[in-house]
Amino acid sequence: MSQAAQTHDPNKLGRAAEPNPDGPAPKRIVVSYGFWIFLLSDFILFACFFAGYAVLKDATAGGPSGKDLFELKLVETETVLLLLSSFACGLAGIATLARDMRWFQIAMAATGLLGAGFLALETYEFLHLIGEGAGPGRSAFLSAFFALVGCHGLHVTLGLLWLTTMMAQAWAKGFREDILRRILCFSLFWHALDIIWVALFTMVYLMGVRG
């Protein structure tokens, strides 16, 4: 068989076009797999904080307990703001699928503003408790409370920084494949924070006030 016939052999071309099963996985799969590992490790981190709080919630050292300190109206407002921010993040995902830059930016901005409102109320709550002498050094219960709720607040702060970065990247580079992967990862992260807060609101605040 001549060299030209070998070059245009359709069977050979078909074999060349097939992915190599022994080769590296596509970047999309690597990024997705790695990010799910990160999320699972984050859930394990929060599980440890939840366990620590469950053990220490009655260790008030003669000081105030959650029933004496927690203001449910304030925390309910925080919860509504965070749930609405998650809804706005979902709208941003829909705008991404539609490749609508205008609505994507609007929805992400709404997500950021609602998340910032949540953080502002949480900061007010912390400062108010510290001002009343119920800081993290008052008892083991308050140490566990500030550690658990503060860890979640730190994650929300990092999420807001990530959010502004994604808005800027999408605006400058458009809906490229790598940008779409990052937006998806951010959405998973933000919704995960929402799930953790619902558990935190139930276990810390609702059960604390009843206790």
C-alpha positions as protocol buffer text, in pm:
chain_id: "A"
residue {
  index: 1
  type: MET
  ca { x: 0 y: 0 z: 0 }
}
residue {
  index: 2
  type: SER
  ca { x: 136 y: 340 z: -94 }
}
residue {
  index: 3
  type: GLN
  ca { x: 221 y: 610 z: 161 }
}
residue {
  index: 4
  type: ALA
  ca { x: -72 y: 825 z: 40 }
}
residue {
  index: 5
  type: ALA
  ca { x: -315 y: 537 z: 88 }
}
residue {
  index: 6
  type: GLN
  ca { x: -186 y: 483 z: 439 }
}
residue {
  index: 7
  type: THR
  ca { x: -226 y: 853 z: 518 }
}
residue {
  index: 8
  type: HIS
  ca { x: -590 y: 852 z: 410 }
}
residue {
  index: 9
  type: ASP
  ca { x: -679 y: 518 z: 566 }
}
residue {
  index: 10
  type: PRO
  ca { x: -1018 y: 588 z: 733 }
}
residue {
  index: 11
  type: ASN
  ca { x: -968 y: 312 z: 991 }
}
residue {
  index: 12
  type: LYS
  ca { x: -638 y: 462 z: 1098 }
}
residue {
  index: 13
  type: LEU
  ca { x: -789 y: 811 z: 1124 }
}
residue {
  index: 14
  type: GLY
  ca { x: -1079 y: 675 z: 1331 }
}
residue {
  index: 15
  type: ARG
  ca { x: -840 y: 507 z: 1571 }
}
residue {
  index: 16
  type: ALA
  ca { x: -640 y: 828 z: 1606 }
}
residue {
  index: 17
  type: ALA
  ca { x: -953 y: 1028 z: 1684 }
}
residue {
  index: 18
  type: GLU
  ca { x: -1057 y: 798 z: 1966 }
}
residue {
  index: 19
  type: PRO
  ca { x: -953 y: 910 z: 2318 }
}
residue {
  index: 20
  type: ASN
  ca { x: -670 y: 717 z: 2473 }
}
residue {
  index: 21
  type: PRO
  ca { x: -814 y: 523 z: 2773 }
}
residue {
  index: 22
  type: ASP
  ca { x: -468 y: 526 z: 2935 }
}
residue {
  index: 23
  type: GLY
  ca { x: -420 y: 899 z: 2891 }
}
residue {
  index: 24
  type: PRO
  ca { x: -495 y: 1184 z: 3137 }
}
residue {
  index: 25
  type: ALA
  ca { x: -860 y: 1265 z: 3216 }
}
residue {
  index: 26
  type: PRO
  ca { x: -1012 y: 1579 z: 3061 }
}
residue {
  index: 27
  type: LYS
  ca { x: -963 y: 1896 z: 3265 }
}
residue {
  index: 28
  type: ARG
  ca { x: -1340 y: 1927 z: 3318 }
}
residue {
  index: 29
  type: ILE
  ca { x: -1348 y: 1593 z: 3501 }
}
residue {
  index: 30
  type: VAL
  ca { x: -1033 y: 1669 z: 3703 }
}
residue {
  index: 31
  type: VAL
  ca { x: -1166 y: 2007 z: 3819 }
}
residue {
  index: 32
  type: SER
  ca { x: -1510 y: 1868 z: 3906 }
}
residue {
  index: 33
  type: TYR
  ca { x: -1366 y: 1573 z: 4096 }
}
residue {
  index: 34
  type: GLY
  ca { x: -1120 y: 1792 z: 4285 }
}
residue {
  index: 35
  type: PHE
  ca { x: -1386 y: 2044 z: 4381 }
}
residue {
  index: 36
  type: TRP
  ca { x: -1619 y: 1774 z: 4514 }
}
residue {
  index: 37
  type: ILE
  ca { x: -1331 y: 1650 z: 4732 }
}
residue {
  index: 38
  type: PHE
  ca { x: -1287 y: 2006 z: 4860 }
}
residue {
  index: 39
  type: LEU
  ca { x: -1658 y: 2035 z: 4943 }
}
residue {
  index: 40
  type: LEU
  ca { x: -1659 y: 1701 z: 5124 }
}
residue {
  index: 41
  type: SER
  ca { x: -1354 y: 1804 z: 5327 }
}
residue {
  index: 42
  type: ASP
  ca { x: -1535 y: 2128 z: 5416 }
}
residue {
  index: 43
  type: PHE
  ca { x: -1839 y: 1933 z: 5535 }
}
residue {
  index: 44
  type: ILE
  ca { x: -1608 y: 1722 z: 5751 }
}
residue {
  index: 45
  type: LEU
  ca { x: -1459 y: 2042 z: 5896 }
}
residue {
  index: 46
  type: PHE
  ca { x: -1802 y: 2175 z: 5988 }
}
residue {
  index: 47
  type: ALA
  ca { x: -1903 y: 1834 z: 6126 }
}
residue {
  index: 48
  type: CYS
  ca { x: -1613 y: 1863 z: 6372 }
}
residue {
  index: 49
  type: PHE
  ca { x: -1726 y: 2212 z: 6476 }
}
residue {
  index: 50
  type: PHE
  ca { x: -2084 y: 2089 z: 6516 }
}
residue {
  index: 51
  type: ALA
  ca { x: -1964 y: 1798 z: 6730 }
}
residue {
  index: 52
  type: GLY
  ca { x: -1758 y: 2031 z: 6948 }
}
residue {
  index: 53
  type: TYR
  ca { x: -2054 y: 2261 z: 6996 }
}
residue {
  index: 54
  type: ALA
  ca { x: -2285 y: 1970 z: 7082 }
}
residue {
  index: 55
  type: VAL
  ca { x: -2044 y: 1860 z: 7356 }
}
residue {
  index: 56
  type: LEU
  ca { x: -1989 y: 2211 z: 7499 }
}
residue {
  index: 57
  type: LYS
  ca { x: -2334 y: 2369 z: 7464 }
}
residue {
  index: 58
  type: ASP
  ca { x: -2411 y: 2317 z: 7834 }
}
residue {
  index: 59
  type: ALA
  ca { x: -2066 y: 2423 z: 7957 }
}
residue {
  index: 60
  type: THR
  ca { x: -2169 y: 2780 z: 8039 }
}
residue {
  index: 61
  type: ALA
  ca { x: -1950 y: 2811 z: 8353 }
}
residue {
  index: 62
  type: GLY
  ca { x: -2238 y: 2977 z: 8535 }
}
residue {
  index: 63
  type: GLY
  ca { x: -2275 y: 3233 z: 8257 }
}
residue {
  index: 64
  type: PRO
  ca { x: -2554 y: 3297 z: 8006 }
}
residue {
  index: 65
  type: SER
  ca { x: -2681 y: 3021 z: 7779 }
}
residue {
  index: 66
  type: GLY
  ca { x: -2826 y: 3040 z: 7430 }
}
residue {
  index: 67
  type: LYS
  ca { x: -3172 y: 3089 z: 7576 }
}
residue {
  index: 68
  type: ASP
  ca { x: -3049 y: 3408 z: 7744 }
}
residue {
  index: 69
  type: LEU
  ca { x: -2852 y: 3546 z: 7450 }
}
residue {
  index: 70
  type: PHE
  ca { x: -3000 y: 3452 z: 7114 }
}
residue {
  index: 71
  type: GLU
  ca { x: -3238 y: 3692 z: 6936 }
}
residue {
  index: 72
  type: LEU
  ca { x: -3439 y: 3478 z: 6698 }
}
residue {
  index: 73
  type: LYS
  ca { x: -3580 y: 3774 z: 6504 }
}
residue {
  index: 74
  type: LEU
  ca { x: -3230 y: 3884 z: 6410 }
}
residue {
  index: 75
  type: VAL
  ca { x: -3119 y: 3533 z: 6316 }
}
residue {
  index: 76
  type: GLU
  ca { x: -3437 y: 3472 z: 6116 }
}
residue {
  index: 77
  type: THR
  ca { x: -3358 y: 3785 z: 5913 }
}
residue {
  index: 78
  type: GLU
  ca { x: -3006 y: 3652 z: 5853 }
}
residue {
  index: 79
  type: THR
  ca { x: -3154 y: 3322 z: 5737 }
}
residue {
  index: 80
  type: VAL
  ca { x: -3395 y: 3490 z: 5495 }
}
residue {
  index: 81
  type: LEU
  ca { x: -3112 y: 3697 z: 5345 }
}
residue {
  index: 82
  type: LEU
  ca { x: -2894 y: 3393 z: 5291 }
}
residue {
  index: 83
  type: LEU
  ca { x: -3176 y: 3187 z: 5140 }
}
residue {
  index: 84
  type: LEU
  ca { x: -3261 y: 3471 z: 4903 }
}
residue {
  index: 85
  type: SER
  ca { x: -2896 y: 3500 z: 4805 }
}
residue {
  index: 86
  type: SER
  ca { x: -2899 y: 3129 z: 4718 }
}
residue {
  index: 87
  type: PHE
  ca { x: -3209 y: 3185 z: 4505 }
}
residue {
  index: 88
  type: ALA
  ca { x: -3036 y: 3474 z: 4325 }
}
residue {
  index: 89
  type: CYS
  ca { x: -2733 y: 3249 z: 4270 }
}
residue {
  index: 90
  type: GLY
  ca { x: -2965 y: 2996 z: 4105 }
}
residue {
  index: 91
  type: LEU
  ca { x: -3094 y: 3270 z: 3874 }
}
residue {
  index: 92
  type: ALA
  ca { x: -2734 y: 3351 z: 3784 }
}
residue {
  index: 93
  type: GLY
  ca { x: -2690 y: 2986 z: 3686 }
}
residue {
  index: 94
  type: ILE
  ca { x: -2995 y: 3006 z: 3459 }
}
residue {
  index: 95
  type: ALA
  ca { x: -2857 y: 3324 z: 3300 }
}
residue {
  index: 96
  type: THR
  ca { x: -2529 y: 3141 z: 3243 }
}
residue {
  index: 97
  type: LEU
  ca { x: -2706 y: 2861 z: 3056 }
}
residue {
  index: 98
  type: ALA
  ca { x: -2881 y: 3123 z: 2844 }
}
residue {
  index: 99
  type: ARG
  ca { x: -2546 y: 3303 z: 2790 }
}
residue {
  index: 100
  type: ASP
  ca { x: -2713 y: 3627 z: 2905 }
}
residue {
  index: 101
  type: MET
  ca { x: -2436 y: 3846 z: 3045 }
}
residue {
  index: 102
  type: ARG
  ca { x: -2667 y: 4126 z: 3163 }
}
residue {
  index: 103
  type: TRP
  ca { x: -2889 y: 3907 z: 3378 }
}
residue {
  index: 104
  type: PHE
  ca { x: -2591 y: 3706 z: 3499 }
}
residue {
  index: 105
  type: GLN
  ca { x: -2428 y: 4022 z: 3633 }
}
residue {
  index: 106
  type: ILE
  ca { x: -2755 y: 4141 z: 3791 }
}
residue {
  index: 107
  type: ALA
  ca { x: -2820 y: 3807 z: 3961 }
}
residue {
  index: 108
  type: MET
  ca { x: -2463 y: 3779 z: 4088 }
}
residue {
  index: 109
  type: ALA
  ca { x: -2476 y: 4136 z: 4220 }
}
residue {
  index: 110
  type: ALA
  ca { x: -2800 y: 4052 z: 4404 }
}
residue {
  index: 111
  type: THR
  ca { x: -2633 y: 3741 z: 4547 }
}
residue {
  index: 112
  type: GLY
  ca { x: -2343 y: 3952 z: 4672 }
}
residue {
  index: 113
  type: LEU
  ca { x: -2562 y: 4224 z: 4826 }
}
residue {
  index: 114
  type: LEU
  ca { x: -2779 y: 3972 z: 5010 }
}
residue {
  index: 115
  type: GLY
  ca { x: -2470 y: 3785 z: 5131 }
}
residue {
  index: 116
  type: ALA
  ca { x: -2316 y: 4114 z: 5250 }
}
residue {
  index: 117
  type: GLY
  ca { x: -2638 y: 4192 z: 5438 }
}
residue {
  index: 118
  type: PHE
  ca { x: -2615 y: 3853 z: 5608 }
}
residue {
  index: 119
  type: LEU
  ca { x: -2256 y: 3923 z: 5712 }
}
residue {
  index: 120
  type: ALA
  ca { x: -2346 y: 4269 z: 5843 }
}
residue {
  index: 121
  type: LEU
  ca { x: -2615 y: 4124 z: 6071 }
}
residue {
  index: 122
  type: GLU
  ca { x: -2383 y: 3848 z: 6189 }
}
residue {
  index: 123
  type: THR
  ca { x: -2112 y: 4104 z: 6269 }
}
residue {
  index: 124
  type: TYR
  ca { x: -2366 y: 4309 z: 6463 }
}
residue {
  index: 125
  type: GLU
  ca { x: -2468 y: 3999 z: 6659 }
}
residue {
  index: 126
  type: PHE
  ca { x: -2107 y: 3920 z: 6751 }
}
residue {
  index: 127
  type: LEU
  ca { x: -2031 y: 4277 z: 6857 }
}
residue {
  index: 128
  type: HIS
  ca { x: -2352 y: 4293 z: 7058 }
}
residue {
  index: 129
  type: LEU
  ca { x: -2269 y: 3971 z: 7245 }
}
residue {
  index: 130
  type: ILE
  ca { x: -1912 y: 4082 z: 7315 }
}
residue {
  index: 131
  type: GLY
  ca { x: -2042 y: 4419 z: 7437 }
}
residue {
  index: 132
  type: GLU
  ca { x: -2264 y: 4238 z: 7687 }
}
residue {
  index: 133
  type: GLY
  ca { x: -1969 y: 4045 z: 7824 }
}
residue {
  index: 134
  type: ALA
  ca { x: -2060 y: 3726 z: 7639 }
}
residue {
  index: 135
  type: GLY
  ca { x: -1746 y: 3698 z: 7428 }
}
residue {
  index: 136
  type: PRO
  ca { x: -1573 y: 3375 z: 7329 }
}
residue {
  index: 137
  type: GLY
  ca { x: -1360 y: 3381 z: 7645 }
}
residue {
  index: 138
  type: ARG
  ca { x: -1660 y: 3381 z: 7880 }
}
residue {
  index: 139
  type: SER
  ca { x: -1729 y: 3007 z: 7867 }
}
residue {
  index: 140
  type: ALA
  ca { x: -1663 y: 2693 z: 7665 }
}
residue {
  index: 141
  type: PHE
  ca { x: -2017 y: 2721 z: 7526 }
}
residue {
  index: 142
  type: LEU
  ca { x: -1949 y: 3067 z: 7385 }
}
residue {
  index: 143
  type: SER
  ca { x: -1609 y: 2959 z: 7253 }
}
residue {
  index: 144
  type: ALA
  ca { x: -1775 y: 2677 z: 7058 }
}
residue {
  index: 145
  type: PHE
  ca { x: -2052 y: 2911 z: 6940 }
}
residue {
  index: 146
  type: PHE
  ca { x: -1816 y: 3179 z: 6808 }
}
residue {
  index: 147
  type: ALA
  ca { x: -1595 y: 2915 z: 6644 }
}
residue {
  index: 148
  type: LEU
  ca { x: -1883 y: 2745 z: 6462 }
}
residue {
  index: 149
  type: VAL
  ca { x: -2075 y: 3053 z: 6352 }
}
residue {
  index: 150
  type: GLY
  ca { x: -1754 y: 3247 z: 6283 }
}
residue {
  index: 151
  type: CYS
  ca { x: -1622 y: 2968 z: 6061 }
}
residue {
  index: 152
  type: HIS
  ca { x: -1939 y: 2986 z: 5852 }
}
residue {
  index: 153
  type: GLY
  ca { x: -1912 y: 3365 z: 5834 }
}
residue {
  index: 154
  type: LEU
  ca { x: -1552 y: 3336 z: 5716 }
}
residue {
  index: 155
  type: HIS
  ca { x: -1665 y: 3103 z: 5438 }
}
residue {
  index: 156
  type: VAL
  ca { x: -1934 y: 3352 z: 5332 }
}
residue {
  index: 157
  type: THR
  ca { x: -1670 y: 3629 z: 5324 }
}
residue {
  index: 158
  type: LEU
  ca { x: -1444 y: 3419 z: 5101 }
}
residue {
  index: 159
  type: GLY
  ca { x: -1747 y: 3336 z: 4885 }
}
residue {
  index: 160
  type: LEU
  ca { x: -1817 y: 3707 z: 4833 }
}
residue {
  index: 161
  type: LEU
  ca { x: -1457 y: 3764 z: 4723 }
}
residue {
  index: 162
  type: TRP
  ca { x: -1488 y: 3470 z: 4483 }
}
residue {
  index: 163
  type: LEU
  ca { x: -1820 y: 3608 z: 4356 }
}
residue {
  index: 164
  type: THR
  ca { x: -1673 y: 3948 z: 4263 }
}
residue {
  index: 165
  type: THR
  ca { x: -1385 y: 3772 z: 4088 }
}
residue {
  index: 166
  type: MET
  ca { x: -1627 y: 3563 z: 3881 }
}
residue {
  index: 167
  type: MET
  ca { x: -1827 y: 3872 z: 3783 }
}
residue {
  index: 168
  type: ALA
  ca { x: -1510 y: 4044 z: 3663 }
}
residue {
  index: 169
  type: GLN
  ca { x: -1382 y: 3739 z: 3475 }
}
residue {
  index: 170
  type: ALA
  ca { x: -1713 y: 3674 z: 3302 }
}
residue {
  index: 171
  type: TRP
  ca { x: -1739 y: 4041 z: 3201 }
}
residue {
  index: 172
  type: ALA
  ca { x: -1382 y: 4050 z: 3065 }
}
residue {
  index: 173
  type: LYS
  ca { x: -1360 y: 3705 z: 2903 }
}
residue {
  index: 174
  type: GLY
  ca { x: -1720 y: 3603 z: 2838 }
}
residue {
  index: 175
  type: PHE
  ca { x: -1869 y: 3259 z: 2894 }
}
residue {
  index: 176
  type: ARG
  ca { x: -1560 y: 3058 z: 2806 }
}
residue {
  index: 177
  type: GLU
  ca { x: -1542 y: 2693 z: 2903 }
}
residue {
  index: 178
  type: ASP
  ca { x: -1303 y: 2756 z: 3193 }
}
residue {
  index: 179
  type: ILE
  ca { x: -1520 y: 3044 z: 3319 }
}
residue {
  index: 180
  type: LEU
  ca { x: -1829 y: 2823 z: 3308 }
}
residue {
  index: 181
  type: ARG
  ca { x: -1650 y: 2561 z: 3520 }
}
residue {
  index: 182
  type: ARG
  ca { x: -1559 y: 2824 z: 3779 }
}
residue {
  index: 183
  type: ILE
  ca { x: -1914 y: 2960 z: 3791 }
}
residue {
  index: 184
  type: LEU
  ca { x: -2047 y: 2608 z: 3848 }
}
residue {
  index: 185
  type: CYS
  ca { x: -1796 y: 2548 z: 4128 }
}
residue {
  index: 186
  type: PHE
  ca { x: -1892 y: 2878 z: 4291 }
}
residue {
  index: 187
  type: SER
  ca { x: -2262 y: 2790 z: 4275 }
}
residue {
  index: 188
  type: LEU
  ca { x: -2198 y: 2455 z: 4444 }
}
residue {
  index: 189
  type: PHE
  ca { x: -1995 y: 2628 z: 4715 }
}
residue {
  index: 190
  type: TRP
  ca { x: -2260 y: 2894 z: 4780 }
}
residue {
  index: 191
  type: HIS
  ca { x: -2547 y: 2644 z: 4799 }
}
residue {
  index: 192
  type: ALA
  ca { x: -2338 y: 2426 z: 5033 }
}
residue {
  index: 193
  type: LEU
  ca { x: -2302 y: 2724 z: 5268 }
}
residue {
  index: 194
  type: ASP
  ca { x: -2680 y: 2760 z: 5261 }
}
residue {
  index: 195
  type: ILE
  ca { x: -2727 y: 2395 z: 5362 }
}
residue {
  index: 196
  type: ILE
  ca { x: -2476 y: 2432 z: 5646 }
}
residue {
  index: 197
  type: TRP
  ca { x: -2650 y: 2746 z: 5772 }
}
residue {
  index: 198
  type: VAL
  ca { x: -2988 y: 2572 z: 5783 }
}
residue {
  index: 199
  type: ALA
  ca { x: -2832 y: 2301 z: 6002 }
}
residue {
  index: 200
  type: LEU
  ca { x: -2660 y: 2566 z: 6212 }
}
residue {
  index: 201
  type: PHE
  ca { x: -2978 y: 2770 z: 6255 }
}
residue {
  index: 202
  type: THR
  ca { x: -3167 y: 2461 z: 6368 }
}
residue {
  index: 203
  type: MET
  ca { x: -2908 y: 2312 z: 6600 }
}
residue {
  index: 204
  type: VAL
  ca { x: -2758 y: 2626 z: 6752 }
}
residue {
  index: 205
  type: TYR
  ca { x: -3032 y: 2886 z: 6757 }
}
residue {
  index: 206
  type: LEU
  ca { x: -3366 y: 2704 z: 6761 }
}
residue {
  index: 207
  type: MET
  ca { x: -3254 y: 2427 z: 6995 }
}
residue {
  index: 208
  type: GLY
  ca { x: -3057 y: 2678 z: 7201 }
}
residue {
  index: 209
  type: VAL
  ca { x: -3357 y: 2901 z: 7262 }
}
residue {
  index: 210
  type: ARG
  ca { x: -3571 y: 2600 z: 7356 }
}
residue {
  index: 211
  type: GLY
  ca { x: -3301 y: 2468 z: 7582 }
}
